[in-house]
Amino acid sequence: GPGSTVLWSSYHDADRMQQRQKQEAARAALGYVPTRLTHRSDMRIARVVIGTHAQLIAEFRDGVDNGIRQCSGKPRGIVFVDEHPELVDVSAIKPSAAQELHDLLVAVQPAHCWLPVLSRMVATMSAVMRSEGQTYQPVALLTPEEGNLFCTNTREHIRPLVDFDVSADDRRAQEVALLGIVDFIRAAAKGCAFYTRTEKTFVGYRLLFTNDYPGLVLLDATADLAGLVTLSQHVAEPKSLPVDYSPLELFSIYLPAEFRGMTQVMGSKDRAVQYGAWVKATVLANTEPGDDVLVIAHKDPVRLGFIPASEDAAIPSDWDGRRVNAETWGDGVGLNKWRDKTHVFTFGDHFLPRSKIIADVHALSGLPLTAEVTKNAEGVKVADGEYAPRGPYRKPFDGVRLRWLKQLSMRGKARHIDDDGRCLPMKLFTSATTGLLLNNLDRLFPGCRPPKRANAAEGVTLAPPKMGRRGSLINLLETTPEVLMGADMVERATGIPPNHLRREFDSATVQTFAKAYGWTLVPAREVRKPGRLLYLFRDPRFAENP
C-alpha cells in the first residue's frame, strides 16, 4: 500500500536530486530522472525497502543502521540480495604504510598509545621480508591485547592525521588509506594475516558477516559455483527452478599458448596486435554477416583498442557485416543490454589474485590460517598445461572462473527463459579449459550437449600446438565423426601403440573427454569384430549423426 515501500539510492535521494548535476548523472545512468524521491531515514521505518549492496555492507562493516536489516529497530523477516555481495574485507599493506602511520602520529601526538605497537610491527614485517620461506606465509605481527588498542574510536585517532590543506576528495582518500592500515592491524591481531612473496605485500582479512542478521536469500544463478554457498558451513544452497539449456549450442575455442597469459600478451605491442587479430579472425570464422555478437575479453586489449569492439549497445562495431559489442571480465553482472545477442564469445578466464582466494577461503570457511594449509596455494601444473592451487583453494579457484563464465556468457539471448523453463537458442564460443568445462557442464548449463570444436581463425599464423600422444587422443575423441574405431586406426591418428591404448584411455584427463562424448574402450567381441583388437566405441546418442 501507499507509504509501505521505500527505494533509496543516490539517484533517489530527495536532498541530492535538487542538484542539476545529480539529475544529469541520474539521466545518464538510468535513462530518466526519478520523481519518486526519498530520504535515507525513510528506510528505517518502511516495511518493505529496496536498497544497495553498499548499504548492506556498511551495516556489516560499520555496525550502522541503514534500514536494511532492521525496521524501527526490530529485525526484518527476510532480505533478498540480488547477485552475490562482497562479504570479505581484504586489506593489503607494505611496511612503509605502517611506518607512515607511525610517523604521522609522532608528529601529532608523540606519546600516542599506538606508537610502540607500530614500531614493533614494522620491525617484524621487515624481518619477514628479509627471511626465506614459502610463497604465502602466515605471520604473527602483534598480540590480541595489542590489537585491542586499535578497536575503539578509530576515526578520532585518524582524523587529526589528515592534511586539511588539500581538497575534500584528497582528505577522504587519505582517511580511507589510513583506516585501511588499521583494518589490517585488527585482522593481524586475530591471526588473519599472511605475507605473499610474489607481491611483497602483507594481507589481512575479515568476514563482514555476523550472526545478527535476518535470513538472506541470494538471487544469484551462480551462487552454487563460488562464494558463500561453497565455503560457509552456515549457508545452504537455496532451492531454485531448474533451467533447460538444451537449446544452447556450445563450441570450444583452442586458445594458443602465446595468448594464455595477459601479462605476456600485453607486454609487447606486436603480441597484443596479433592477439586482437586472432580474436577478430576467430569471430569471423564462426559467424555470418548479420549476426549479433558479444565478445567478452580482458580489459586491457578492449580498452586500449587491440580488440576494436564497441561497448555501446546502441552503436555496435561492424566486423565485416557482424554487429559486435564487447564486455570485459570483472564487469557486467546483471546487465540486460546484451540480451538480444545470438553469438557470445568468451576469450580467456577471470582469475582472482591468489591472495584474494586465500582470504576468501579462510574468512568464509573459518579454516585456521596455517603454513601447512597455505602451502597448497602455490600453483602446480595440472591438466591442459595450467597451474592451479591444491587442497582447499582448488574448488574456489575453479569456482570463480565458472561463475564469471556463466554470468557473462548468459548476458546474451540464452538469459531469456521460456514458459517451459528452456533458454532461448544461442551459440556460445568459449576458450575456457575444456576439461574444466566438461567436468562442470551439468552445473553450468544442464541439458546442454558437450562442446563442438569451433572453426580455427583464418589468416593468423601461430605456432602449431604441441599436443603429444594423449593430447592427440583427446583431440580425436572430441572431433571425429566416427562411432567405432579400432586400435590400429587410433594408432594412425595419434601415434599410440595398440598395447598402450588402454593405459592412455584410462588416464583421468582422457576419461573426462571420453565420458563427455560417450566413448568406451571395449574388446573386439563386444562390437562383433574378430580378433583381440581393442575398439573405441561411442554411444550413438552422443554422435553428431547417430
C-alpha positions in Angstrom: 0.0 0.0 0.0 1.0 3.7 -0.2 3.9 4.5 2.0 4.8 0.9 2.8 7.7 0.6 0.3 10.8 2.8 0.0 13.5 2.7 -2.6 16.7 4.6 -1.9 19.9 5.1 -3.9 22.0 8.2 -4.6 19.7 8.8 -7.6 16.5 8.7 -5.5 17.8 10.8 -2.6 15.5 13.8 -2.1 18.3 16.1 -0.9 20.9 15.2 -3.6 18.4 15.3 -6.5 17.9 19.0 -6.1 21.2 19.5 -7.8 21.2 19.7 -11.6 24.5 17.8 -11.8 23.0 14.9 -9.9 19.9 14.9 -12.1 22.1 14.7 -15.2 24.0 11.9 -13.7 20.8 10.0 -13.0 19.6 10.6 -16.5 22.9 9.2 -17.9 22.8 6.1 -15.6 19.1 5.3 -15.6 17.8 6.9 -18.8 15.4 9.2 -16.8 15.3 11.4 -13.7 13.4 9.7 -10.8 10.4 11.6 -9.5 9.6 9.4 -6.5 12.3 10.6 -4.1 13.0 9.6 -0.5 15.2 10.4 2.4 17.7 7.9 3.9 15.8 8.0 7.2 12.7 6.7 5.4 14.4 3.3 5.1 14.4 2.7 8.8 10.6 2.8 9.2 9.3 1.3 5.9 8.0 -2.3 5.9 9.5 -3.0 2.5 12.7 -1.4 1.4 14.9 -1.6 -1.7 18.5 -0.6 -1.2 22.0 -1.2 -2.5 24.8 -3.6 -1.7 26.8 -0.7 -0.3 24.1 -0.1 2.4 24.1 -3.8 3.4 27.9 -3.9 3.5 28.1 -0.7 5.6 25.8 -2.3 8.1 28.0 -5.3 8.4 31.3 -3.4 8.3 30.5 -0.4 10.5 27.5 -1.5 12.6 25.3 1.3 11.3 21.5 1.0 10.8 20.6 1.9 7.2 17.3 0.2 7.5 18.3 -2.9 5.5 18.3 -5.5 8.3 16.0 -3.7 10.8 12.7 -1.9 10.7 12.0 0.5 13.5 14.8 -1.1 15.5 13.5 -4.7 15.1 15.0 -7.4 12.8 13.3 -7.7 9.4 11.9 -11.1 8.5 14.0 -11.6 5.3 16.4 -9.9 3.0 16.7 -10.7 -0.7 20.1 -9.9 -2.2 20.4 -9.5 -6.0 23.7 -11.0 -7.1 26.5 -12.0 -4.7 27.7 -9.3 -2.3 31.4 -9.0 -1.4 31.4 -10.0 2.2 35.1 -10.5 2.8 37.0 -7.3 3.6 40.6 -7.6 2.4 43.3 -5.1 3.4 46.8 -5.2 1.9 49.8 -3.1 3.1 53.6 -2.8 2.9 55.8 -2.0 5.9 56.1 1.6 4.5 52.4 2.2 5.0 52.6 1.2 8.7 55.7 3.3 9.1 53.9 6.3 7.5 51.1 5.9 10.1 53.7 5.8 12.8 55.5 8.9 11.6 52.2 10.9 11.3 51.3 10.0 14.9 54.7 11.0 16.2 54.3 14.5 14.6 50.8 15.0 16.1 51.0 13.1 19.4 54.5 11.7 20.4 53.1 9.7 23.3 50.3 8.0 21.4 49.5 4.5 22.7 49.7 3.1 19.2 53.4 4.0 18.6 55.2 1.2 20.5 53.0 -1.4 18.8 53.5 0.1 15.3 57.3 0.2 15.9 57.4 -3.5 16.8 55.1 -4.4 14.0 57.2 -2.6 11.3 60.3 -4.3 12.6 58.7 -7.7 12.4 57.3 -7.1 8.9 60.8 -6.1 7.7 62.3 -9.3 9.2 59.7 -11.4 7.5 60.5 -9.8 4.1 64.2 -10.5 4.6 63.7 -14.1 5.5 63.2 -17.1 3.2 60.1 -19.1 3.3 57.1 -20.4 1.3 55.2 -18.1 -1.1 52.2 -17.5 1.1 53.3 -17.4 4.8 51.0 -16.7 7.8 52.5 -14.1 10.1 52.1 -13.2 13.8 52.7 -9.4 13.9 51.1 -8.4 17.2 49.1 -10.0 20.1 45.3 -9.8 20.6 45.9 -7.5 23.5 47.9 -5.1 21.4 45.2 -5.3 18.7 42.6 -4.2 21.2 44.2 -0.7 21.2 43.1 -0.3 17.6 39.4 -1.3 18.1 37.9 1.9 19.6 37.4 5.4 18.4 39.5 4.8 15.3 38.3 7.8 13.4 39.1 10.1 16.3 42.7 8.8 16.2 42.9 9.1 12.4 41.2 12.4 11.7 44.0 14.6 13.2 46.5 13.0 10.9 44.7 14.1 7.7 46.1 17.0 5.7 43.4 19.7 5.8 45.2 21.9 3.2 44.2 19.6 0.4 40.8 19.1 -1.3 37.9 17.3 0.3 38.3 14.3 -2.0 42.0 14.1 -1.2 41.2 14.2 2.5 38.7 11.4 2.2 41.3 9.4 0.2 43.9 9.9 3.0 41.4 8.9 5.7 40.4 5.8 3.8 44.0 4.8 3.3 44.8 5.2 7.0 41.7 3.4 8.1 42.8 0.5 5.7 46.1 0.2 7.7 44.1 0.0 10.9 41.8 -2.7 9.4 44.9 -4.7 8.5 46.2 -4.4 12.1 42.9 -5.6 13.5 42.9 -8.6 11.2 46.6 -9.4 12.0 45.8 -9.2 15.8 43.3 -12.0 15.3 45.7 -14.2 13.3 44.1 -13.4 10.0 47.1 -12.1 8.1 49.8 -13.6 5.8 52.7 -12.4 3.7 52.8 -13.0 -0.1 56.3 -13.1 -1.5 55.1 -12.8 -5.1 53.6 -9.3 -4.4 55.9 -8.5 -1.4 52.7 -7.5 0.5 51.1 -8.3 3.8 47.4 -9.2 3.5 44.7 -9.2 6.2 41.1 -10.3 6.0 37.9 -10.3 8.0 34.4 -11.6 7.3 31.7 -8.9 7.1 29.0 -11.4 8.0 27.8 -11.6 11.6 25.2 -13.7 13.4 22.8 -10.8 14.0 21.1 -10.9 10.6 17.7 -11.9 9.2 17.5 -14.7 6.6 19.4 -13.7 3.5 18.4 -15.1 0.1 20.9 -14.6 -2.8 19.1 -14.1 -6.1 22.1 -15.3 -8.0 22.0 -18.1 -10.5 25.7 -18.8 -9.9 25.6 -18.9 -6.1 26.3 -22.6 -6.2 29.6 -22.1 -8.1 31.6 -19.8 -5.9 31.4 -17.8 -2.7 29.3 -18.2 0.4 27.4 -21.3 -0.6 30.5 -23.3 -1.4 32.6 -22.2 1.5 30.5 -21.3 4.5 29.0 -24.1 6.7 26.3 -21.7 7.8 24.9 -21.1 4.3 22.7 -23.5 2.4 22.1 -23.6 -1.4 18.5 -22.4 -1.9 16.0 -24.3 -3.9 15.5 -22.9 -7.4 13.6 -23.9 -10.5 15.7 -25.9 -13.0 16.6 -24.4 -16.4 16.9 -26.5 -19.5 19.9 -25.3 -21.6 19.4 -27.8 -24.4 18.8 -25.0 -27.0 22.3 -23.6 -26.2 24.9 -24.6 -28.7 28.4 -24.8 -27.1 31.7 -24.5 -29.1 35.2 -24.9 -27.7 37.9 -22.4 -28.9 41.5 -23.6 -28.8 43.5 -20.9 -27.0 47.0 -20.7 -28.4 49.8 -20.9 -25.9 51.0 -17.5 -27.0 47.8 -15.9 -25.6 47.3 -17.8 -22.3 48.7 -15.1 -20.1 47.5 -11.5 -20.4 50.7 -10.2 -18.9 52.6 -11.9 -21.7 50.2 -10.6 -24.3 50.2 -7.0 -23.2 53.9 -7.0 -22.6 54.5 -6.4 -26.3 52.6 -4.3 -28.7 53.2 -6.7 -31.5 51.9 -9.6 -29.4 48.8 -7.5 -28.4 48.1 -6.6 -32.0 48.4 -10.3 -33.0 46.1 -11.2 -30.2 43.4 -8.7 -31.3 43.8 -10.0 -34.9 43.3 -13.6 -33.7 40.2 -12.7 -31.7 38.6 -10.9 -34.7 39.6 -13.8 -37.1 38.1 -16.3 -34.7 34.8 -14.4 -34.5 34.6 -14.0 -38.3 35.4 -17.7 -38.9 32.4 -18.8 -36.7 29.7 -16.2 -37.7 28.0 -14.8 -40.7 27.2 -11.3 -41.8 24.2 -10.0 -40.0 24.9 -11.9 -36.7 24.6 -10.1 -33.4 27.9 -10.8 -31.5 29.1 -10.2 -27.9 32.8 -10.5 -27.3 34.0 -11.0 -23.7 37.7 -10.5 -23.1 40.2 -8.9 -20.7 40.0 -5.2 -20.0 43.4 -4.1 -21.5 43.0 -5.4 -25.0 39.5 -3.9 -25.3 40.1 -0.6 -23.6 43.3 0.0 -25.5 41.7 -0.8 -28.8 43.6 -4.0 -29.7 40.1 -5.7 -29.9 38.1 -2.9 -31.7 34.7 -3.7 -30.3 32.1 -1.1 -29.1 30.9 -1.1 -25.5 27.8 0.9 -26.6 24.9 -1.4 -27.2 23.3 1.2 -29.5 26.3 1.6 -31.7 28.0 -1.8 -32.4 31.2 -2.2 -34.3 31.0 -3.5 -37.8 33.2 -6.6 -38.3 32.6 -7.5 -42.0 28.8 -7.2 -41.5 28.7 -8.6 -38.0 27.3 -6.3 -35.2 29.9 -6.7 -32.5 30.0 -5.3 -28.9 32.4 -6.0 -26.1 32.1 -6.7 -22.4 35.1 -7.3 -20.1 35.9 -9.8 -17.4 35.0 -8.5 -13.9 32.2 -6.2 -15.2 28.7 -6.6 -16.5 27.0 -8.8 -13.9 23.2 -8.3 -14.1 23.3 -6.3 -17.4 20.4 -6.8 -19.8 21.7 -4.6 -22.6 23.2 -7.6 -24.5 20.0 -9.8 -24.2 19.5 -9.9 -28.0 23.0 -11.2 -28.8 22.8 -14.6 -30.6 26.5 -15.3 -30.6 28.7 -14.9 -27.5 32.5 -15.4 -27.4 34.5 -15.6 -24.2 38.3 -15.3 -24.5 40.4 -16.2 -21.5 39.2 -16.6 -17.9 38.5 -14.3 -14.9 41.1 -15.1 -12.3 41.3 -13.6 -8.8 44.6 -12.8 -7.3 45.8 -15.8 -5.3 45.9 -13.7 -2.1 42.2 -12.9 -2.5 41.4 -16.6 -2.9 43.3 -17.3 0.3 41.5 -14.6 2.2 38.1 -15.7 0.9 38.6 -19.4 1.8 39.8 -18.7 5.3 37.3 -15.9 6.1 34.2 -17.7 4.7 35.0 -21.2 5.9 36.7 -20.4 9.2 39.6 -22.7 8.3 42.6 -21.7 10.5 45.4 -20.0 8.7 48.5 -22.2 9.0 51.7 -22.6 6.9 50.7 -26.2 6.3 47.5 -25.1 4.6 48.7 -22.0 2.8 51.4 -24.1 1.1 48.6 -25.5 -1.0 48.0 -22.1 -2.5 51.2 -22.3 -4.6 50.4 -23.2 -8.2 51.2 -26.7 -9.5 50.9 -27.9 -13.1 47.6 -29.6 -13.8 45.9 -30.8 -17.0 46.0 -28.7 -20.1 49.3 -27.1 -19.1 47.6 -24.9 -16.4 48.8 -24.1 -13.0 46.3 -24.2 -10.1 46.4 -24.3 -6.3 45.6 -27.5 -4.4 43.7 -28.5 -1.3 41.0 -26.1 0.0 41.9 -23.5 -2.6 41.3 -25.5 -5.8 37.5 -25.5 -5.7 37.2 -21.7 -5.1 39.9 -21.2 -7.8 37.8 -23.0 -10.3 34.6 -21.7 -8.9 35.4 -18.1 -9.7 36.2 -18.9 -13.3 33.0 -20.9 -13.7 30.9 -18.2 -12.0 32.1 -15.5 -14.3 31.9 -17.7 -17.4 28.2 -18.3 -16.7 27.5 -14.8 -15.6 28.9 -13.1 -18.7 28.0 -15.7 -21.3 24.4 -15.5 -20.1 24.2 -11.8 -20.9 23.2 -12.9 -24.4 19.9 -14.4 -25.7 20.2 -17.5 -23.6 19.3 -15.5 -20.5 15.7 -15.5 -21.7 13.8 -18.5 -20.2 10.5 -19.5 -21.8 7.4 -20.8 -20.0 8.7 -24.4 -20.2 11.9 -23.5 -18.4 14.1 -23.6 -21.5 16.6 -20.9 -22.5 16.3 -19.3 -25.9 18.7 -20.6 -28.7 22.2 -19.0 -28.6 25.7 -20.0 -29.7 28.4 -19.8 -27.0 32.0 -20.0 -28.1 34.5 -20.2 -25.2 38.2 -20.7 -24.8 37.7 -21.9 -21.2 39.7 -25.0 -20.4 37.8 -27.9 -22.0 38.4 -30.2 -19.1 37.1 -27.7 -16.6 34.1 -27.1 -18.8 33.2 -30.7 -19.3 33.6 -31.6 -15.6 31.1 -28.9 -14.7 28.8 -28.8 -17.7 25.8 -30.1 -15.8 26.3 -27.4 -13.1 26.8 -24.6 -15.7 24.3 -25.5 -18.4 22.1 -28.5 -17.5 20.9 -30.2 -20.7 23.5 -28.7 -23.0 25.4 -31.1 -25.2 29.2 -31.2 -24.9 31.0 -28.6 -27.0 31.9 -28.9 -30.6 35.2 -27.6 -31.9 35.0 -24.0 -33.2 36.4 -23.2 -36.6 40.0 -22.1 -36.4 40.9 -18.5 -37.1 41.8 -17.7 -40.7 44.7 -15.5 -41.8 46.6 -15.6 -38.5 49.7 -17.6 -38.3 50.5 -19.0 -34.8 52.9 -21.7 -33.5 51.4 -25.2 -34.0 50.1 -26.8 -30.8 52.3 -29.4 -29.2 49.7 -32.0 -28.3 51.6 -35.2 -27.5 50.0 -38.6 -27.8 47.5 -38.1 -25.0 46.5 -34.7 -26.4 46.1 -36.2 -29.9 43.8 -38.9 -28.4 41.7 -36.2 -26.7 41.5 -34.3 -29.9 40.3 -37.4 -31.7 37.6 -38.2 -29.2 36.4 -34.6 -29.3 36.4 -34.0 -33.1 36.0 -37.3 -35.0 32.6 -38.1 -36.7 33.3 -41.8 -36.3 31.3 -44.0 -33.9 33.7 -47.0 -34.0 37.5 -47.0 -34.3 39.9 -49.9 -33.9 43.2 -49.5 -32.0 45.0 -49.7 -35.4 43.0 -46.7 -36.7 43.6 -44.9 -33.4 47.4 -45.5 -33.7 47.5 -43.9 -37.2 45.7 -40.8 -35.9 47.6 -40.4 -32.6 50.7 -42.5 -32.6 49.6 -44.5 -29.6 50.5 -48.3 -30.0 47.6 -50.6 -29.5 49.2 -52.2 -26.4 49.4 -48.7 -24.8 45.8 -47.5 -25.7 44.2 -48.9 -22.5 46.7 -47.0 -20.3 46.2 -43.7 -22.1 42.4 -44.1 -22.3 42.1 -44.8 -18.6 44.0 -41.6 -17.6 42.0 -39.1 -15.6 42.4 -36.4 -18.3 41.3 -38.6 -21.2 38.4 -40.0 -19.2 36.9 -36.5 -18.7 36.6 -36.3 -22.5 35.6 -39.9 -23.0 32.6 -39.7 -20.6 31.5 -36.3 -22.0 31.5 -37.5 -25.6 30.2 -41.0 -24.9 33.3 -43.1 -25.6 34.2 -46.5 -24.1 37.1 -48.9 -24.9 35.9 -52.4 -25.5 37.2 -55.8 -26.7 36.5 -56.8 -30.3 33.9 -59.3 -29.3 31.7 -56.7 -27.7 31.3 -54.9 -31.1 31.1 -58.2 -33.1 34.6 -57.9 -34.5 37.1 -60.8 -34.9 40.5 -60.8 -33.3 41.8 -59.4 -30.0 42.0 -55.7 -31.0 40.5 -53.1 -28.7 37.9 -50.7 -30.2 36.8 -47.2 -29.3 33.0 -47.2 -29.3 30.8 -44.2 -29.0 27.2 -44.4 -27.7 25.2 -43.3 -30.8 23.2 -40.8 -28.7 26.4 -38.7 -28.4 27.3 -38.9 -32.1 26.6 -35.9 -34.3 24.8 -38.1 -36.9 23.7 -41.2 -35.0 
